[in-house]
């Protein structure tokens, strides 16, 4: 499966999500990655939310020995 990237870059959406999860602000990310547009950050969050909405999660019980 291919990892989605921010349009016009090679930066994976997952990387942006990890930066946000680590506590970096949008401003800090844009300082470090000045080629990104301000809209790229919320767009990546929206993309991930949509992708998660379409996933099916199945809980499995551990087999007893």
C-alpha positions in Angstrom: 0.0 0.0 0.0 1.3 3.4 -0.9 1.7 6.1 1.8 -0.1 9.3 0.8 2.0 12.4 0.6 1.3 16.2 0.8 0.6 17.4 -2.7 3.7 18.6 -4.5 6.1 17.2 -1.9 7.5 13.9 -0.8 6.3 14.5 2.8 4.1 11.7 4.0 0.8 12.6 5.6 1.7 10.2 8.4 4.8 12.3 9.2 2.8 15.5 9.6 0.4 13.7 11.9 3.3 12.4 14.0 4.7 16.0 14.2 1.3 17.3 15.4 1.0 14.4 17.9 4.4 15.2 19.3 3.1 18.6 20.2 4.5 20.8 17.4 2.2 23.6 16.4 1.3 24.4 12.8 3.6 27.4 12.9 6.5 25.3 14.1 6.0 22.8 11.3 5.8 25.6 8.7 9.0 27.1 10.1 10.8 23.8 9.6 9.2 22.9 6.3 8.7 26.3 4.7 7.7 24.7 1.3 4.4 23.6 2.9 1.3 25.7 2.7 -0.7 26.5 5.9 -3.6 24.5 4.4 -1.5 21.4 4.1 -1.6 20.7 7.8 -5.4 20.6 8.4 -5.8 18.9 5.0 -3.5 16.1 6.1 -5.6 15.7 9.3 -8.8 15.6 7.3 -7.3 13.0 4.9 -6.4 10.8 7.8 -9.8 11.2 9.5 -11.5 10.1 6.2 -9.2 7.2 5.8 -9.9 6.0 9.4 -13.6 6.4 8.9 -13.4 3.9 6.1 -11.4 1.3 8.0 -13.0 -1.7 9.7 -11.4 -2.7 13.0 -12.1 -6.2 14.4 -11.2 -7.1 17.9 -10.0 -10.7 18.3 -10.0 -12.7 21.5 -6.8 -14.4 22.5 -7.0 -18.2 22.0 -6.8 -20.1 25.2 -4.2 -22.7 25.5 
